[in-house]
């Protein structure tokens, strides 16, 4: 099993320049620890995401790291010009010397889409059109494409990615429709939520994947079956369960507040605020349902092994630095995870 790193880079209640410097330090440590890929979220007009233009930050990551792969999870395709995004993907692939991964999505928040004049009920068809357009543009010198939302006639494509035919596409989903679509397209896949919900999404992905003959669009030999099938978990590690949970709780509570911030601004509260994202309302609920794993290395390892047995995945997407955690806390948790957890779970 491979281990990845996920981040929103949310407001940490300190200057943004400090926050970004700290993240670069942390990501370099993850690179040295052998993490497979950094996946960076994209959100807009919310403290949940202080890097709403993920490509800018990933450009810095590309030059500060050597091995870790990188990419958004996800680029919100309805908000981009396909031509502009083709250029950005190519630039980042070269800046990283061929380590780029392309996570794509339509955007989970109707509020964020609306700010950009995109209607949520139209976003899936816009996304699908953009996906096919961008896929075509990454593999040609001149783009001719005719879709409902995007049309191009013999447009020169001056940039080509370093990876051929192009970096691999990924899709993150918390629902059956998106999970099935990702499987049918043969994309690499990540989901989240409690074990039962995550398993349902993975089952939907596998069903879609089987329809195309269980062959990934761009197979990766490092994953069993050639396709990454991942689950995201918030993970906090310290010497004992009590120590880990003492500082994990306030960090996670801030994170949950930031997740709900934009919805709260629009008067959407309580469980309705989650929309399709299934997760607990506080630290204790998240811990009980398994979306948070906090404790000693032994506890964390045992929980990951349990989740693996119940869900079935070959990629663990860890969320290790969030909320108001300090850099020191994050680095210590990472160090314990690297030395006492990773060597054992990588064998799964």
N, C-alpha and C positions, 0 to 999 in steps of 0.2 A: 504494500500500500504506500502511495505517495502522500506527502504532507504539504499542504499549501497554506497561504496566509491571506486573510481577507481584512479589509479596512475601509471604513467610511472617511476616516480622518475628520472626526467631529470636533465641535468646539470643546476645548479642554480647559476653559477658564484661565487661559494665559495668552500672551501675545501670539498672534498667528505666526510670526517669523520664528518664535521659539518653538511652537508646536511643530512646524514643518521641519526645522532642524532636528528636533528630537525624533521625528518619524524617520528621517533619513538615517540617523544613527541606528535606530531599531531595525530598519530594513537591512542595513549592512550586516548587522548581527545575524539576522535570519538568513541572509545569503551565505554567510560563513558557516551557519549551522546546517546547511543543506536543504533548506525548504525549496520545494519544487517551483512555486510560482506565487507572485504577489498579484492578487485580484483587487482592484480598486473600484468602489462604488461610484455612481454618478447620481447626485441629487441637486436640486436647485432651490434657492431662496429659503434655506433652512439651515439651522446650526448643526443638523445631522451630518452635513457634508461641507467642509471648508475648502475642498478642492473640486468645485463643480465643473471645472474643465480638467478632467483627469489626465489628458495627454500632456499638459504642461508639467504637472508633477512627475509623471512617468518619464518625461525626458530627463529630469534630474536624477531619478532612480536609475535610469539606464546607464548613466555615466558614473554613478557611485557604486555600482555592483558589478559582479563578474559572471555569476552562474544562474542566479534566480531568474526565472522567466517572469514576464510582467504583462499586464493588460487590464483594461476595465472589465468589470463584471457588474454592470454592463454599460456599454455605450447605448444611450437612449436614441435609437435610430430616427424616430419621428422628429427629433429636434435638430437634425443635421442635414446639410447639403451632402448628398452622396459623393460628389466630386471632392468637396473639402475633406470628407472623412477618408476617402481613398488616399489623398495626399498625406494626411496625418498618420495613418497606419503605416504607410511606406516609410515615412521619416523615422517613426519610432522603431520600426524593424531594423533599420540601418543603424540608428543611434545605439541600439542594444546589441548589435552584432548578431541579429537573428534570434532574439529571445522573445519577440512579441507574440501575444495571444489575443484573439479578438472576441471578447464577450459582447453579446448583443442582446437587446431587449426593447420592449415598447414603453416601459415606464409604469411602475406600480401605482404612482400617485396621480389621481385625476387633477388635483390642485396644481401640481407642478406643470403638468401638460397644459392645463388651461392658461397658466401664466404665459405660455409660449404660443398661445392661440391654436392649440391642438385639442380636439375633442376626444375624450377618453374612449367613447364608443366607436370612434373611427381609428384609434391608434393601432389596433392589431393589423388592419389591412394596410395602413401606411407603413408599419414596421415590415411586414412581409414583402411589400413592394421594394422598400429601401434595401432590405437584405439581399434580394435577388439582383438588384441593380449594383450594389457594392461588390457582390461576389463576381459579377461579370466584369466590372471595372478593374478589379485587381488582377485580372488574367489577360488583359488585352492592351494593345498600344493605342487603339482607337475605340471609344465606347459608343455603340449604337444600342439603345434600349428603349422599349416602349411599354410603359405600365400605366396604371390609372393615375398615379401621383407623380411619377418621374418619367421624363422622356428626354433622350439625348440622341443626337444624330451625328455620328462620326466625330465625336469630341476627342481631341488628342489627350492621351494619358502619358505624361512625361515621366512620371515616377513609377517604378516597379518595386515590390517588396524584395528583401534579400532572400527570405524563405520562398521557395517555389513549390506549388504555384502561388501560395500566399500563406500567411500565418493561419493556424487552425482557429475555427470558430467555436465558441462556447455559448451555452444558454443556461441561465438560472431561472428556475420556476418554482412557485409555491402552489400550483394548481394543475389539474389533470390535462386541461387543454394545451397549455404551453409545454408541459412535460411530454405529451404525446407528439406534438409538432417537432420538438427537438429530437426525439427518437427517430421520427420519420425522415428528418433531414440528415441524420447521422452526425449530429453535433456532440461535442463533449458537454457534460451536464452536471449541474450542481443544484441541490435543493436544500430545504431547511425545515424547521418545525419539529415537534415531538416525533418520537420514533414511528408511531402509527401513520401520521400524516406524511412523513418523509418516505416511508416504505410505499405508501399509495402512489406518491409521485414517481418514485423510482420504478414501480411496477408499470405505471403508465408509460414512462420513458422506454422501458424494455419492450413493451408491447409494440410501440411505434418503431423501435429499432429493429424488431423481428420482421416487421413488414418490408423492410429494405434489405433483408437477408443478413442482419447482424454484422454489417460492414460499415465502419465509420467513414465519413466523407474524407477525413484525413487521419488515418490510423496512427496511433501512438504506441510504439512497441513497449514503452515503459508501463503501460496499463494493461491488465488482463483483458483479453478480448479486443484490444486495440482502442478502447474508448474509456475515457474518464467518466466515472459515475460517482459524484461526490455528495457529501453532507457537510453543512456548516455547523460548527459548535463554538460557543464562547467558552474559553478555557482559561482558568486561573490556577496557578500552581505555587504552593509554598511548602514549608517543612511539614506542616500539619494541616488537617482539614480546618481547624479553628482559625489558624493564622490566615489561610487563603480566603476563607469566607468573610473574615473581618474587613479586608480591604476590597474584596470583590463586590460585596453588597453595595456600598456607596457608588462604586464605579458603574455597576450595572444599572442602578436606579437612575443615574444621570443619563446613561445611554437610552434607557426606555423612555425617559422624558423627551429626549431629543428625537427619538423615532416618532413620537406622538405630537411633537411641537407644531408642525404645520397643520395637522388635523385639528388640534386644539384651537388654533387661530380661526378655523372655520366652524367652530362649535360642535365638532365631532368628538365625542368623549367615550370613556369606558370601553367595553369590549368592541363596540361598533368601530372604534378608532383603528382597529387592527385590519379592517377590511379583510383581504384574503391572506394576510400574513398571520399565521397561527403561532402565537407564542404567549407565555405568561405575562401577567400584568405587573409583576414585581419580581424581585430577586428570588424569593422563596418559591414562587410558582414556576419560574424558569428552571430553578434547580430541581424541583420535583418532576417536571415534565422531561428534563434531560437536555433542553436547549442550552443550558449552562452546566458546565462541569467544573467544579471548584474543590480543591483539596490537596492532599499530599500527592506525591508522584504515584504512590501505590493506588490511591483512590482514583486518580485521573486515568491511569492506565486501565484499571479494572472496568471503569465506566465506558471507556472507548471500546474495549473488547466486547462489552455487553451490547453496545449500540451496533457494532459491526456484525455481531451474530444475529441480532434481531432485524436489521435493515438490509444488510448486504450492500457494501460499497467498496470501491478501491481507491477512493480519494477522500482524505479528511481535510476539510477547509477550516483551519483554526482562526479564531478571532481572539487575539491575545492582548491588544492594546486599545483601550476604549474608555469612554467617559472621562473622568478626571484623574485617571491613573497617572502616577508620575513615571518618568522615564526609568528611574531606578527600579520601581516595582515591576514594570514591564520587562526590563532586561533580566531581572532575577527570575521571574516566572519563565521567561524564554530559556534561560540557562538550565533550569531544573527540567524543563520539558525536553530540551535537547539531550541532556546526558542521561536522564532516568526514565523517560517515557518513549521518545522517538525510536531508540534502537529496538525496543520490543514490539511496538505496534507496526513498525515498517515491515515486519515479517508476516503480518496478517494477510 
